[in-house]
Amino acid sequence: MTISAWGLFRSMVRSAALPALLALAGCAMLTGADNVEISASSPYILDGCVRHDDGRLFRLPNPHGAPPTDGVLLGEARRTVVFAPSRDGNVCQWLGYGQALAQRGFGVALYDRNGRTPAAEQLAAVVAETRARGARSIMLVGAGDAACTSLIGASRIQPEVDGVVALSPPRRLAGQQPMETHVRKLRMPLLFASSTNDSGDSTAAVRVYEEAAPAVDKQVVTVEGTSHGIELLSSAEGEMVETAIETFLETHSHHST
């Protein structure tokens, strides 16, 4: 029986030792703005959740005196999934799922938001770094405001990425032009997901984006309830969402050398 990456992550959590569970629970409350001081004896090397043997750390400079972008690369694959963190987010948000995807043969890039550099610029720099390190196929994933980061980034990054997964994207970000301006430029495969009673406007936004995007391959997954963003994966219909995501990633990423 094939186990999905999110299902694998859940089983990993269920079998984890108590200290690891406590650490994971603690890191869920951290943000990119939190500089967690890690002692020399700590097993963690980034954000209180990344261990020494989890992956390869990277640090990228940002212009105008902004803090650097810290992140981690998991796995060794030529096809890499880059997870955009939500506002003030860090690598802990997607680490468990990223580790599960790495076990399924994907490379994974996770990084911290620094709160000053435009989100799409940080994403583009991380994509460039993964390509410089050998990635040949790039897929973007984001949830909530980070779904918009992924869509905006995909409209600008060259060479084009191979696909975008946007979970609960809002219709507009504060201070930004309407998202349709960016979505109308997207010709790569797209997967949107939202819930029927999303507390924001993502249910309507997904319909608008599906119509606006010139991409030939556009998929929409809608689940019952009020789940938003990454919560879609743990909703009552989360298995359907995770299956759609992983099928999308498998179908549209490639193994070119």
C-alpha angles and dihedrals in degrees: 000000000000115000118209119235092249090047089050089051091051091050090049090053093047091053096042122116117254095254091055091049091051091049091050091049090051095049091053087071095051125100134196088258091061111091100201111200108225116202122226090252095050118112089218125089102176134033094339093283109065113086128208094258098041097092148300118309123221134187122198125192120236127207129252095033094295118154115270122261110252120196149142135237117216125197129004103253126135088225109071133189112210114203115206110214121227122250110309088356131142142201094283092075094071103016097107094047091043091054090051091051090048089056087054092057104270129124111230131202120198126175145168125256109233097201095231110060113074107265095234091051091053090049093050091051091051091049089051090050093051090050091049087054093053109276112146100176122047128193122182125214128184139159129209111339088358089061086064090047088056093047093048091045092050090054091057110029116102130231087038120253117245099240147341131225112199118186115195097340113191120231093243140004121225111270093007131112116252111293092234087075088067098034091057088066096055116107099156121095113287134199120192126185133184142148126253094243101032111172090230130041100275095112091062092036093058091055091050093048094047090055095042099049115090090209115127094212108058123155129186125195118190124185130190119256138032102296115142132197116328088002087076088075093058096040124111088269094038092120090062091051095048092047090052092049096048094044088050092050093047093047100047104032116082138204100226116156 
